[in-house]
């Protein structure tokens, strides 16, 4: 008779190899730095960019402060040349300012040596205490006196703003010399040929609230 077979004992399950376990542990330990390292690098780069921008602004500010005295001097020169205090005329009313502006225009043109043909002035309606006085002038002279007239108007203070200036030269009518008057007639025609008419549009500004 055949002896009964004894049942085989099942071998216990093999455990995980230590090397595999170590690799898994290292991977698990490496995952957290991967998640927070990238944002950390981005933050550091952004902070470095902000610092570089601030350093550039600081350098520009230092350069500007180094030029402060020169800029202040230039600003004072511009303000003195074109400031409001050199433009606005003061008076009790618009009529007084208009008369003052007319007097300055007449004085400048007469000093230049031109003859004033017409001078008209009118105040424009304004808001608040500010007014504009518009002047239209027609004067006559030669080329030199007309150029002097424009320079004289530019030197008036408070300033007069010349809006437009036109020059007209009227050609004289031909003169037929008569007996005994030919030389005098020709001399008169030559003198008239040098005559120049200057038409100017000028604005003056008033501050009726000024002292």
C-alpha positions as CSV (number, residue, x, y, z in Angstrom):
1,X,0.0,0.0,0.0
2,X,1.1,3.5,-0.8
3,X,1.7,5.7,2.2
4,X,-0.5,8.7,2.3
5,X,1.1,11.9,1.1
6,X,1.5,14.5,3.7
7,X,0.3,18.0,2.7
8,X,3.0,20.5,1.7
9,X,3.6,23.4,3.9
10,X,3.2,26.7,2.1
11,X,6.3,28.9,2.4
12,X,5.8,32.2,4.1
13,X,5.6,35.2,1.7
14,X,8.8,36.9,1.0
15,X,9.2,40.4,2.4
16,X,10.1,43.5,0.3
17,X,13.7,43.9,-0.5
18,X,15.5,46.6,1.6
19,X,16.8,48.4,-1.5
20,X,13.4,48.8,-3.0
21,X,12.0,50.1,0.3
22,X,14.9,52.6,0.5
23,X,14.2,53.8,-3.1
24,X,10.5,54.4,-2.3
25,X,11.4,56.2,0.9
26,X,13.8,58.5,-1.0
27,X,11.2,59.3,-3.6
28,X,8.6,60.2,-0.9
29,X,11.1,62.4,0.8
30,X,12.0,64.2,-2.5
31,X,8.4,65.0,-3.4
32,X,7.7,67.8,-0.9
33,X,10.7,69.9,-1.9
34,X,9.7,69.6,-5.5
35,X,6.3,71.1,-4.8
36,X,7.5,74.1,-2.8
37,X,11.0,74.7,-4.4
38,X,9.6,76.0,-7.7
39,X,7.4,78.8,-6.1
40,X,10.3,79.6,-3.8
41,X,12.7,80.1,-6.8
42,X,10.0,82.3,-8.5
43,X,9.7,84.4,-5.4
44,X,13.4,84.9,-5.1
45,X,13.6,86.0,-8.8
46,X,10.8,88.4,-8.4
47,X,12.4,89.9,-5.3
48,X,15.7,90.3,-7.2
49,X,13.9,92.1,-10.0
50,X,12.2,94.5,-7.6
51,X,15.5,95.2,-5.9
52,X,17.2,95.9,-9.3
53,X,14.4,98.3,-10.2
54,X,14.6,100.1,-6.9
55,X,18.4,100.4,-7.3
56,X,17.9,102.0,-10.7
57,X,15.3,104.4,-9.3
58,X,17.7,105.3,-6.5
59,X,20.5,106.0,-8.9
60,X,18.2,108.2,-11.0
61,X,17.1,110.1,-7.9
62,X,20.6,110.7,-6.8
63,X,21.5,112.0,-10.2
64,X,18.5,114.3,-10.1
65,X,19.4,115.6,-6.7
66,X,23.0,116.3,-7.9
67,X,21.5,118.6,-10.5
68,X,19.0,120.2,-8.2
69,X,20.8,123.6,-8.0
70,X,21.3,123.8,-11.7
71,X,17.6,122.9,-12.4
72,X,16.4,125.4,-9.8
73,X,18.5,128.2,-11.4
74,X,17.1,127.3,-14.9
75,X,13.6,127.2,-13.6
76,X,14.0,130.6,-12.1
77,X,15.3,132.0,-15.4
78,X,12.3,130.5,-17.3
79,X,9.9,131.8,-14.7
80,X,11.4,135.3,-14.9
81,X,11.2,135.3,-18.7
82,X,7.8,133.7,-19.2
83,X,6.2,133.8,-15.8
84,X,2.6,134.9,-15.1
85,X,3.9,138.0,-13.3
86,X,5.5,139.3,-16.5
87,X,2.2,138.8,-18.5
88,X,-0.7,140.0,-16.4
89,X,-1.5,143.6,-16.1
90,X,-3.4,144.9,-13.0
91,X,-6.0,147.6,-12.8
92,X,-9.2,148.6,-11.2
93,X,-11.2,147.6,-14.3
94,X,-10.8,146.5,-17.9
95,X,-10.9,150.0,-19.2
96,X,-7.9,151.0,-17.0
97,X,-5.9,148.0,-18.2
98,X,-6.9,148.8,-21.8
99,X,-5.7,152.4,-21.6
100,X,-2.4,151.2,-20.0
101,X,-1.8,148.7,-22.8
102,X,-2.6,151.3,-25.5
103,X,-0.1,153.7,-23.9
104,X,2.6,151.0,-23.9
105,X,1.9,150.2,-27.6
106,X,2.0,153.9,-28.6
107,X,5.2,154.5,-26.7
108,X,7.0,151.5,-28.1
109,X,6.0,152.4,-31.7
110,X,6.9,156.0,-31.4
111,X,10.2,155.2,-29.9
112,X,10.9,152.9,-32.8
113,X,10.2,155.8,-35.2
114,X,7.1,154.6,-37.0
115,X,3.9,156.6,-37.6
116,X,0.8,155.1,-36.1
117,X,-2.1,155.2,-38.6
118,X,-4.8,153.5,-36.5
119,X,-5.0,151.8,-33.1
120,X,-8.1,150.1,-31.8
121,X,-8.6,148.1,-28.7
122,X,-11.5,146.0,-27.2
123,X,-11.7,143.9,-24.1
124,X,-13.0,140.3,-24.4
125,X,-15.5,138.9,-22.0
126,X,-13.7,136.6,-19.6
127,X,-14.4,134.4,-16.6
128,X,-13.5,135.5,-13.1
129,X,-11.0,138.3,-12.8
130,X,-9.0,137.6,-15.9
131,X,-9.6,139.6,-19.1
132,X,-8.0,139.7,-22.6
133,X,-7.5,143.0,-24.3
134,X,-7.2,142.7,-28.1
135,X,-5.4,145.5,-29.9
136,X,-5.1,146.1,-33.7
137,X,-2.5,148.5,-34.9
138,X,-1.5,149.8,-38.3
139,X,1.8,151.7,-38.5
140,X,4.0,153.0,-41.3
141,X,7.7,153.4,-41.7
142,X,10.7,152.1,-43.5
143,X,12.2,148.7,-43.3
144,X,14.5,149.7,-40.4
145,X,11.9,151.4,-38.2
146,X,9.4,148.6,-38.8
147,X,11.9,146.1,-37.6
148,X,12.7,148.3,-34.6
149,X,9.0,148.5,-33.9
150,X,8.6,144.7,-33.6
151,X,11.7,144.6,-31.3
152,X,10.3,147.4,-29.1
153,X,6.9,145.7,-28.7
154,X,8.7,142.5,-27.7
155,X,10.5,144.4,-24.9
156,X,7.4,145.9,-23.3
157,X,6.6,144.6,-19.8
158,X,4.1,143.4,-18.8
159,X,4.4,141.4,-22.0
160,X,2.4,142.0,-25.1
161,X,1.7,138.9,-27.2
162,X,1.9,139.6,-30.9
163,X,-0.6,137.3,-32.5
164,X,0.1,138.3,-36.1
165,X,2.2,140.8,-38.1
166,X,1.8,141.6,-41.8
167,X,3.9,143.9,-43.9
168,X,2.5,145.8,-46.9
169,X,4.4,147.8,-49.4
170,X,2.3,150.1,-51.6
171,X,3.8,150.6,-55.0
172,X,3.8,154.3,-55.8
173,X,1.9,155.6,-58.9
174,X,4.2,156.5,-61.8
175,X,5.1,160.2,-61.7
176,X,5.5,162.1,-65.0
177,X,8.0,164.9,-64.3
178,X,6.8,168.3,-65.4
179,X,8.9,171.3,-66.4
180,X,11.1,172.4,-63.6
181,X,9.7,169.8,-61.2
182,X,11.1,166.6,-62.6
183,X,13.9,166.1,-60.1
184,X,11.7,166.8,-57.1
185,X,9.0,164.4,-58.4
186,X,11.4,161.6,-59.0
187,X,12.8,162.1,-55.4
188,X,9.3,161.9,-54.0
189,X,8.6,158.7,-55.8
190,X,11.8,157.0,-54.6
191,X,10.9,158.0,-51.0
192,X,7.4,156.5,-51.3
193,X,8.8,153.2,-52.6
194,X,10.6,152.6,-49.3
195,X,7.4,153.0,-47.2
196,X,6.2,149.9,-45.4
197,X,2.9,149.4,-43.6
198,X,2.9,147.2,-40.6
199,X,-0.4,145.6,-39.5
200,X,-0.2,144.0,-36.0
201,X,-2.7,142.0,-33.9
202,X,-1.7,142.1,-30.2
203,X,-3.2,140.6,-27.0
204,X,-2.7,141.9,-23.5
205,X,-4.0,140.1,-20.4
206,X,-5.4,141.6,-17.2
207,X,-5.9,140.4,-13.7
208,X,-8.5,142.7,-12.2
209,X,-8.0,141.1,-8.7
210,X,-4.3,142.0,-8.6
211,X,-2.9,144.6,-6.3
